[in-house]
Amino acid sequence: MTHSRRSQRTIAAWLATTVVLGLVATGCGGSSAPSGGAPHDTTVNLAMKDNFFDPKEITVPAGAKVTFSMKNEGVALHNIHIFSDDATPKNPITQPIGGGATSQLVVTFPKKGTVKFQCDLHTPDMAGTITVK
C-alpha cells in the first residue's frame, strides 16, 4: 500500500467518524427552548371574516408575549375581546376594525387554561377559544 492511499483511507475514516458523531449529537438534542424553560414570544395570525374568526381555536404557550396580528377580511366592522382577568392587559379588547384593515393586540397569558374570545359586534356567532399550555 502506498503512502497516499493510506492517507486517503485515514482521511475517509476520520470524515466518516465526524459525520456519525455529528448525527448522534444532533439527534440527542433536547427541546429548542431556551435554558430556564422561558417560553418563546409568538405571533398568531387571525382573520376576521363575516362573521367568524379563522382560526377559531388557538393554542399559545403560558408566559409568552402573544401578538395577535389581525386582518378584517370581511366588510363588516369587527373587534376582538379576550375574556381573561389573568391576562396582561386584563380582558383586552380592540377598537372596531373596518373591512380590509389590520390591527395588532399584544397579550401575555401567565397561567395555563382555556380563555374565550369574541367579536362584541357579532356574538354569539363570532367566537373562539384560546388554549394556554
HELIX and SHEET records of a PDB file:
HELIX    1   1 HIS A    3  GLY A   27  1                                  25    
SHEET    1   A 4 PHE A  52  ASP A  54  0                                        
SHEET    2   A 4 THR A  42  LYS A  49 -1                                        
SHEET    3   A 4 LYS A  65  ASN A  72  1                                        
SHEET    4   A 4 THR A 102  THR A 108 -1                                        
SHEET    1   B 4 GLU A  57  VAL A  60  0                                        
SHEET    2   B 4 ALA A 127  VAL A 132  1                                        
SHEET    3   B 4 GLY A 113  GLN A 118 -1                                        
SHEET    4   B 4 HIS A  81  PHE A  83 -1                                        
END                                                                             
